[in-house]
Amino acid sequence: MSAVPVDPPPAHPARASWDEYFMNIAREVATRATCNRKHVGAVIVRERSILATGYNGSIAGLPHCDEEGHLMEEGHCVRTIHAEANAVIQAARNGVRIDGGMIYVTASPCFGCFKLIANAGIRRIVYGEFYRDQKIFDFAQRLGIELVQSAPTPR
């Protein structure tokens, strides 16, 4: 009996890169956000494992913007805690070490969140859209933190 050639398996779509994979998860996390001015999601990762996630929302136990409205000061809603801060808080509450990790966030961090991320020991920030604060680029360079804008991926 002779061997019958077998067709190779059909080509599969290209796998998402790790950056695309974690950024897609950050976009999904953002769907939990409760401030309709901006839905932001964050995912903290080390060694390709998710350590913590966060989205922008009010202090736990208090009403959200989508329930009570915005609390505006100087053009910013201050009712919410930013996604990056909530991810760092989640890691701290659960005793998860994030030093040396990276964070994927759907919008670039504001300067306050950037400082929090830097002091938490996160060494790489991958963000979706640019949001407001240009000085994070200078500080990231000075601190040796990699700051990378993710190319949008179709869903």
Residue, then its C-alpha position, 0 to 999 in steps of 0.5 A: m500500500s502506498a502512502v497517500p499525501v495529506d493536505p497540510p492543515p488549513a492556515h489559521p489566522a495569525r495569533a495575537s502578539w502578547d501586547e495585543y492579547f493583554m491590550n485586548i483584555a484591558r479593553e474588555v476590563a474597560t467595559r466595567a468602567t462606571c464613569n461615562r466621560k472615559h472608560v479605561g481599563a488596565v491589566i498588570v502583567r509579569e512573565r505573561s501572567i495577569l496579576a491584577t486588573g482595574y477600571n475607572g470607578s468610584i470608591a468602593g461602596l459609594p455611588h458611581c457617576d452612572e448612578e449619581g452624576h459626575l463630581m467635577e473639579e477644574g474640568h475633571c471628574v474626581r468621583t472616580i479612581h483611575a484604572e491604573a490606580n485600581a489595578v495597583i490597589q487590587a494587587a496590594r489588597n491581594g498581596v501580589r508583587i507587581d515590581g518588575g511587571m508591566i501594565y497595559v492601559t487603554a489610555s496613557p496614564c495621567f501624571g498622578c497614575f504615572k507616578l504611582i506606576a513608577n513607584a510600584g516598580i512597573r518597568r513597561i507601560v503599554y497604552g492605547e490612546f494618548y490622554r492629556d499628559q505629555k510630561i510622562f514621556d520625559f519622566a519615563q525616559r529619565l526613569g528607564i521605564e519603557l512607554v509604548q503606544s499599542a497599535p489599535t487592533p480590530r475586534 
